[in-house]
Amino acid sequence: MKFSNFELKFYAVLFFIFLFINLVISKNFFITSILRSIISIAVIIILNTTIKAVINK
């Protein structure tokens, strides 16, 4: 998978937004918040690549 520069910045911003939201919700469990953020970004990346594959067919 190859990401453009814009996509990498987009995913980085989303990661920090999800991290911030998870930290506010849980107020502790920093590691859990990071894992939730990583899983959220992974799901978005999978959906994005799936949509791209469908569009390009």
Phi and psi in radians as a Rosetta constraint file:
Dihedral C 1 N 2 CA 2 C 2 CIRCULARHARMONIC -2.044 0.35
Dihedral N 2 CA 2 C 2 N 3 CIRCULARHARMONIC 2.244 0.35
Dihedral C 2 N 3 CA 3 C 3 CIRCULARHARMONIC -1.878 0.35
Dihedral N 3 CA 3 C 3 N 4 CIRCULARHARMONIC 2.512 0.35
Dihedral C 3 N 4 CA 4 C 4 CIRCULARHARMONIC -1.368 0.35
Dihedral N 4 CA 4 C 4 N 5 CIRCULARHARMONIC 2.916 0.35
Dihedral C 4 N 5 CA 5 C 5 CIRCULARHARMONIC -1.055 0.35
Dihedral N 5 CA 5 C 5 N 6 CIRCULARHARMONIC -0.719 0.35
Dihedral C 5 N 6 CA 6 C 6 CIRCULARHARMONIC -1.077 0.35
Dihedral N 6 CA 6 C 6 N 7 CIRCULARHARMONIC -0.756 0.35
Dihedral C 6 N 7 CA 7 C 7 CIRCULARHARMONIC -1.092 0.35
Dihedral N 7 CA 7 C 7 N 8 CIRCULARHARMONIC -0.718 0.35
Dihedral C 7 N 8 CA 8 C 8 CIRCULARHARMONIC -1.102 0.35
Dihedral N 8 CA 8 C 8 N 9 CIRCULARHARMONIC -0.749 0.35
Dihedral C 8 N 9 CA 9 C 9 CIRCULARHARMONIC -1.119 0.35
Dihedral N 9 CA 9 C 9 N 10 CIRCULARHARMONIC -0.717 0.35
Dihedral C 9 N 10 CA 10 C 10 CIRCULARHARMONIC -1.058 0.35
Dihedral N 10 CA 10 C 10 N 11 CIRCULARHARMONIC -0.813 0.35
Dihedral C 10 N 11 CA 11 C 11 CIRCULARHARMONIC -1.163 0.35
Dihedral N 11 CA 11 C 11 N 12 CIRCULARHARMONIC -0.626 0.35
Dihedral C 11 N 12 CA 12 C 12 CIRCULARHARMONIC -1.125 0.35
Dihedral N 12 CA 12 C 12 N 13 CIRCULARHARMONIC -0.781 0.35
Dihedral C 12 N 13 CA 13 C 13 CIRCULARHARMONIC -1.108 0.35
Dihedral N 13 CA 13 C 13 N 14 CIRCULARHARMONIC -0.772 0.35
Dihedral C 13 N 14 CA 14 C 14 CIRCULARHARMONIC -1.050 0.35
Dihedral N 14 CA 14 C 14 N 15 CIRCULARHARMONIC -0.715 0.35
Dihedral C 14 N 15 CA 15 C 15 CIRCULARHARMONIC -1.015 0.35
Dihedral N 15 CA 15 C 15 N 16 CIRCULARHARMONIC -0.814 0.35
Dihedral C 15 N 16 CA 16 C 16 CIRCULARHARMONIC -1.228 0.35
Dihedral N 16 CA 16 C 16 N 17 CIRCULARHARMONIC -0.570 0.35
Dihedral C 16 N 17 CA 17 C 17 CIRCULARHARMONIC -1.134 0.35
Dihedral N 17 CA 17 C 17 N 18 CIRCULARHARMONIC -0.836 0.35
Dihedral C 17 N 18 CA 18 C 18 CIRCULARHARMONIC -1.086 0.35
Dihedral N 18 CA 18 C 18 N 19 CIRCULARHARMONIC -0.704 0.35
Dihedral C 18 N 19 CA 19 C 19 CIRCULARHARMONIC -1.075 0.35
Dihedral N 19 CA 19 C 19 N 20 CIRCULARHARMONIC -0.797 0.35
Dihedral C 19 N 20 CA 20 C 20 CIRCULARHARMONIC -1.083 0.35
Dihedral N 20 CA 20 C 20 N 21 CIRCULARHARMONIC -0.801 0.35
Dihedral C 20 N 21 CA 21 C 21 CIRCULARHARMONIC -1.070 0.35
Dihedral N 21 CA 21 C 21 N 22 CIRCULARHARMONIC -0.776 0.35
Dihedral C 21 N 22 CA 22 C 22 CIRCULARHARMONIC -1.147 0.35
Dihedral N 22 CA 22 C 22 N 23 CIRCULARHARMONIC -0.651 0.35
Dihedral C 22 N 23 CA 23 C 23 CIRCULARHARMONIC -1.167 0.35
Dihedral N 23 CA 23 C 23 N 24 CIRCULARHARMONIC -0.690 0.35
Dihedral C 23 N 24 CA 24 C 24 CIRCULARHARMONIC -1.154 0.35
Dihedral N 24 CA 24 C 24 N 25 CIRCULARHARMONIC -0.716 0.35
Dihedral C 24 N 25 CA 25 C 25 CIRCULARHARMONIC -1.181 0.35
Dihedral N 25 CA 25 C 25 N 26 CIRCULARHARMONIC -0.851 0.35
Dihedral C 25 N 26 CA 26 C 26 CIRCULARHARMONIC -1.541 0.35
Dihedral N 26 CA 26 C 26 N 27 CIRCULARHARMONIC -0.456 0.35
Dihedral C 26 N 27 CA 27 C 27 CIRCULARHARMONIC 1.134 0.35
Dihedral N 27 CA 27 C 27 N 28 CIRCULARHARMONIC -0.241 0.35
Dihedral C 27 N 28 CA 28 C 28 CIRCULARHARMONIC -2.572 0.35
Dihedral N 28 CA 28 C 28 N 29 CIRCULARHARMONIC -2.818 0.35
Dihedral C 28 N 29 CA 29 C 29 CIRCULARHARMONIC 0.995 0.35
Dihedral N 29 CA 29 C 29 N 30 CIRCULARHARMONIC 1.067 0.35
Dihedral C 29 N 30 CA 30 C 30 CIRCULARHARMONIC -1.024 0.35
Dihedral N 30 CA 30 C 30 N 31 CIRCULARHARMONIC -0.725 0.35
Dihedral C 30 N 31 CA 31 C 31 CIRCULARHARMONIC -1.134 0.35
Dihedral N 31 CA 31 C 31 N 32 CIRCULARHARMONIC -0.722 0.35
Dihedral C 31 N 32 CA 32 C 32 CIRCULARHARMONIC -1.075 0.35
Dihedral N 32 CA 32 C 32 N 33 CIRCULARHARMONIC -0.707 0.35
Dihedral C 32 N 33 CA 33 C 33 CIRCULARHARMONIC -1.110 0.35
Dihedral N 33 CA 33 C 33 N 34 CIRCULARHARMONIC -0.725 0.35
Dihedral C 33 N 34 CA 34 C 34 CIRCULARHARMONIC -1.112 0.35
Dihedral N 34 CA 34 C 34 N 35 CIRCULARHARMONIC -0.763 0.35
Dihedral C 34 N 35 CA 35 C 35 CIRCULARHARMONIC -1.107 0.35
Dihedral N 35 CA 35 C 35 N 36 CIRCULARHARMONIC -0.734 0.35
Dihedral C 35 N 36 CA 36 C 36 CIRCULARHARMONIC -1.067 0.35
Dihedral N 36 CA 36 C 36 N 37 CIRCULARHARMONIC -0.721 0.35
Dihedral C 36 N 37 CA 37 C 37 CIRCULARHARMONIC -1.125 0.35
Dihedral N 37 CA 37 C 37 N 38 CIRCULARHARMONIC -0.745 0.35
Dihedral C 37 N 38 CA 38 C 38 CIRCULARHARMONIC -1.104 0.35
Dihedral N 38 CA 38 C 38 N 39 CIRCULARHARMONIC -0.749 0.35
Dihedral C 38 N 39 CA 39 C 39 CIRCULARHARMONIC -1.116 0.35
Dihedral N 39 CA 39 C 39 N 40 CIRCULARHARMONIC -0.721 0.35
Dihedral C 39 N 40 CA 40 C 40 CIRCULARHARMONIC -1.062 0.35
Dihedral N 40 CA 40 C 40 N 41 CIRCULARHARMONIC -0.801 0.35
Dihedral C 40 N 41 CA 41 C 41 CIRCULARHARMONIC -1.125 0.35
Dihedral N 41 CA 41 C 41 N 42 CIRCULARHARMONIC -0.708 0.35
Dihedral C 41 N 42 CA 42 C 42 CIRCULARHARMONIC -1.068 0.35
Dihedral N 42 CA 42 C 42 N 43 CIRCULARHARMONIC -0.735 0.35
Dihedral C 42 N 43 CA 43 C 43 CIRCULARHARMONIC -1.107 0.35
Dihedral N 43 CA 43 C 43 N 44 CIRCULARHARMONIC -0.743 0.35
Dihedral C 43 N 44 CA 44 C 44 CIRCULARHARMONIC -1.124 0.35
Dihedral N 44 CA 44 C 44 N 45 CIRCULARHARMONIC -0.720 0.35
Dihedral C 44 N 45 CA 45 C 45 CIRCULARHARMONIC -1.104 0.35
Dihedral N 45 CA 45 C 45 N 46 CIRCULARHARMONIC -0.752 0.35
Dihedral C 45 N 46 CA 46 C 46 CIRCULARHARMONIC -1.100 0.35
Dihedral N 46 CA 46 C 46 N 47 CIRCULARHARMONIC -0.783 0.35
Dihedral C 46 N 47 CA 47 C 47 CIRCULARHARMONIC -1.095 0.35
Dihedral N 47 CA 47 C 47 N 48 CIRCULARHARMONIC -0.731 0.35
Dihedral C 47 N 48 CA 48 C 48 CIRCULARHARMONIC -1.095 0.35
Dihedral N 48 CA 48 C 48 N 49 CIRCULARHARMONIC -0.810 0.35
Dihedral C 48 N 49 CA 49 C 49 CIRCULARHARMONIC -1.192 0.35
Dihedral N 49 CA 49 C 49 N 50 CIRCULARHARMONIC -0.592 0.35
Dihedral C 49 N 50 CA 50 C 50 CIRCULARHARMONIC -1.132 0.35
Dihedral N 50 CA 50 C 50 N 51 CIRCULARHARMONIC -0.786 0.35
Dihedral C 50 N 51 CA 51 C 51 CIRCULARHARMONIC -1.101 0.35
Dihedral N 51 CA 51 C 51 N 52 CIRCULARHARMONIC -0.748 0.35
Dihedral C 51 N 52 CA 52 C 52 CIRCULARHARMONIC -1.059 0.35
Dihedral N 52 CA 52 C 52 N 53 CIRCULARHARMONIC -0.731 0.35
Dihedral C 52 N 53 CA 53 C 53 CIRCULARHARMONIC -1.123 0.35
Dihedral N 53 CA 53 C 53 N 54 CIRCULARHARMONIC -0.705 0.35
Dihedral C 53 N 54 CA 54 C 54 CIRCULARHARMONIC -1.172 0.35
Dihedral N 54 CA 54 C 54 N 55 CIRCULARHARMONIC -0.723 0.35
Dihedral C 54 N 55 CA 55 C 55 CIRCULARHARMONIC -1.165 0.35
Dihedral N 55 CA 55 C 55 N 56 CIRCULARHARMONIC -0.700 0.35
Dihedral C 55 N 56 CA 56 C 56 CIRCULARHARMONIC -1.298 0.35
Dihedral N 56 CA 56 C 56 N 57 CIRCULARHARMONIC -0.230 0.35
